[in-house]
Amino acid sequence: KQWYQRRVAITAGSYGSVNLWIHGTYYERTQCLCGTWDGDSGNDFQDRNDNNVGSPNAMAAAWKVANDDGCPNPPDPTDPCEEVDRATRNWAEQYCSRYKQEPFKSCPVDVTQY
């Protein structure tokens, strides 16, 4: 089948990322690492009992299977802004500020959280 005829497509992205495309018939029907696809980002990090958890790592820990192979838990994510010098941070803030203005300002996604 062509990619647009499939209901779910998973591809490997760059730098170890994974891209997931889900057909619209699954709207409000996802759970687990896909989050809850319903337009409410406040309920995307949930455990197996639909309780909101505080972070992506907490959600992943709630869904992981038995750790019989002895793999360590992943480290907590770090704030990339704390790992760079002031000049780099100033450049990034200036570069990203354009996405907080029109025409992007009216987008339904709050880019200030990224």
N, C-alpha and C positions, 0 to 999 in steps of 0.2 A: 504494500500500500504506500501511497505518497504520504508525506508527513502530515498534510492537512486532512487526510482521511482517518488518521489514527486518533484515538481518544487520549492517549498519554504518550509523550515522547521525552526520553531522557538522553542527553548528550553530554559528553565530557567537554568542559570549557578549558580555558587557559589557567595556568597556575593552580591546578587541582580543583577548580570549581566544577560544579555540576549544574547544567541547565535543565529545567523541567518545564515542559509545556503541557497544560491540561486543557482538554476540551471544555467548552462552556457548560456542557451538561453536568459537569461535576461541581458547579457553583453551589456553595453551601453544603457540600458533601465531602469535604476533605478533612483529614485529621492527621496527627502525628507530625513528622518533620515538614510536611507541606503547610502546616498551620491550618487555620480554619479560613478558607477562602470565601469570605462573605462581605468584604469591604470594611470590616472592623479590625484594624490592626491591634486593638487592645486585647483581643482574645487569640492571638496567634501563638503564644507560648503557653501551651497547656499540657498537663500531665495526662496519664491514661484515664483519670477520673474527671476530666474536663475542668480541673482547677487551674486557674492562672498561676504560672510560675514566673519568677522575676527575670530570667535571662535565657538566651539561647542554650547555654551550657546546662542550666537546670532542666530545661525541656529535654535536651538530648539524654541527660542522665536518667530522666524519668521513663524514657522509651527504650533505653538500651536493653539488650538481652543479657543473659548471664555472662559474666566476664571470666569464663573458664580458661582462657588462654593467657591470662595474666597481664593483659595490656593496661598501661596506666591510664587514668582519666586525663582528658585534655586540660591544659592550663586555662585559667580564666582569660577572657579576651582583654587586651590592653587598649588604651586610648592612643591611637597613632599620633595625636597632637602632642602628647607628652613625650614622645620619643624623638622629636625633631628639634632642630635649633630654631630660634626666634625668626630668623630670616626666611626659612622654609615655611614656617607656619604663617607668616605674614603673606607670602606669595600664595599659599593655598587658600587663605581666607579671601584674598583679593580675587583670585581666579574663580572661586566658588560663589562669590557674591553675585555674579551675573545671573545665577540660577534662582536667586531670591527676588529678582526684578521681573517686570513684564518682558516677554510674554509668558514666562514661567510662573509668575506670582499667583496667577489665577488657577493654576493646576490643582487638582484635588489631592495630590500627594504633597505632604509637608517636607520639603527638601532640607529644612533647617535641622532635621534630626539625623542627617547623613554626613 
